[in-house]
Each structure stands twice: as structure tokens, then as C-alpha cells.
Amino acid sequence: MAPFSLNTLPPEVLFHVLAFLSVSDLLQLGRTCHLLRALACDPHLHLSRLHYASVTLAHALSHRPARASLSPPTAWIWLSKTNALSRTISRSLIRIRLNHNLEHRPSAAELISRAILPYELANGRMCPALIQNAKAVEKRRLKDGLKGRLERRPSVSNLVEMNIIPEECTRCRISPALVATRRKVMREALKDGLRAWLAGRARLQQSKEEEVEDAGRVRLLVRKFTAHARRVVMEKETVTEEKWRAQIKWGREVEIELRKAREREQSTGGCAQPTRAHVLGLRRFWEGVIRAAAG
């Protein structure tokens, strides 16, 4: 069986195949052999190509979009002279504004002070993108180190056994910060209660001391008044004591006087029979004490 080649195909098939090629492809194909050159330069081939192109163009023109849909502001495909001029003017204005902004842009030091650029740019001319990449690498390295430490950290039970975190965190699933805050509040409440108790105890002690001091003052005044009264009574009884010594030689009378003296001592608490002046003085004294305590 003979090998297959283009020369064995009928001319109609070759014409149909060549009709799909472009002009440049037909020129390149005509340089291969005389048969293909003759077919590529055949007028019938080009007439069929022109007919196919006219049919395709008529179909495309009948389905082309309207010019209003291709022109601004709907689309910027078909531009009139006015649109092209407005685009040129807008670009010129943008260029002028950009040049003005570039002339008045802040310096690198000012941008660094505003925290817009990283501070590493102050020491050398380095691209901000490289600085960002270096920071990203450093963050990744720190993240990997932190991840390794988290993997090696002790468990919650070990932390509880070492008294690092309270036991309430494992039972009630409470944050250690909340437990510490609650203990702090309880401690402050206990301190406040203790302060109030100490303040009440101090007030009670102070009131007792004032009562003791007042009682001591009253006792002192009573002691002084009693001593003064005893002196007055002893001065008045000096004469009776002399009479008693003079009558001591009389036996029966002496015993009677001694008995009377004992009875008098038992009834008056060791003092002589109080006189009316003595009673009135004690009354005035105690009334003055009561008025002083009430005032």
C-alpha cells in the first residue's frame, strides 16, 4: 500500500481545506511544492474565500451592538473626538495634580515620626517591603518557638499540684484571674470586718476607760470629802474623848460608854453619829456630782 500524502487527495478536498487558511498561511504553503502553490494561487479558491468572508461579515454586521452601547458613559469602546479630548484633558489634570503632590510630599523622616514607615529606614536605605518580609519571618520564628513551648508546658493537674494555679480552676472551669479577684474581694471584706471590729473594740475600750476615769474621779472626791468630814468630826469629838478619859476610872460607866461607842461605830461605819450639817454637805456634794455627769 502506497504511503499517504497531500498529493493523493482530490483537488476539491484540498480546496476545501485551503479555504480555512489565512493569506500568510497560504503563502507559506505555496513554498512547499508546485501542486500546493498552484492550488494556493487558484482564483476559484480566493473567490470562495471572499464569498465566505462576505457572508460572515454580513452576519456579524447584522448582530453588532448599537453605537450608544459602545460609547461613553456606558462603555469606552467607541470614542468620539470629544471623548478622546476629554480623556486627554483628564489625564493631563491627573499628571499635574500628581506632580504637585510629589513636590509637596513629606520627607522620609516625617513619615517615620508619624509611624507610616518603619523606623529601620532611618538608619539605611532599605525597601519597606524587605522590612515587612523580615518582620514576617521574625513573627513566624517567634510563633514556632511559642508553639514548641506550648507543647512542652505542664498540664493543669501538675500546675495545681505545684500550687501555681488554684484548685477551683479545675473543678469549676474558672479563669485563674477570676479566682484571684474573688479571693482578693474576700480578703478585703475580711479586712473591712476586722477593721470595724477593732474600731468597735477601741470605742468600747475608750468608753470603759472614760467610765473608769469618771469613777476614779468620783471615788477620789468621795475619799477627800470623807477625810474632810472625819477631820471635822474628830475636831468636834475631841472634848468628848477627854471626858471619856476622865471617866475611865469609873468601871460601870466606862463599860457602858464602850458599848455605846461600839454600837455607834457599827451603825455609822466606824464614824461618829453624823450631824445635820454633815448630811446636808453630802447631799450637796452628790447633787453637784450628778449635775456634772449630766452636763
Secondary structure, DSSP 8 states (H G I E B T S, - for coil): -----GGGS-HHHHHHHHTTS-HHHHHHHHTT-HHHHHHHT-HHHHHHHHHHHHHHHHHHHHT---HHHHSTTT-SSS--HHHHHHHHHHHHHHHHHHHHHHHT---HHHHHHTTSS-GGGGTS---HHHHHHHHHHHHHHHHHHHHHHHHHS--HHHHHHTTSS-THHHHS---HHHHHHHHHHHHHHHHHHHHHHHHHHHHHHHHHHHHHHHHHHHHHHHHHHHHHHHHHHHHHTHHHHHHHHHGGGSHHHHHHHHHHHHHHHHHHTSS----HHHHHHHHHHHHHHHHHHH-
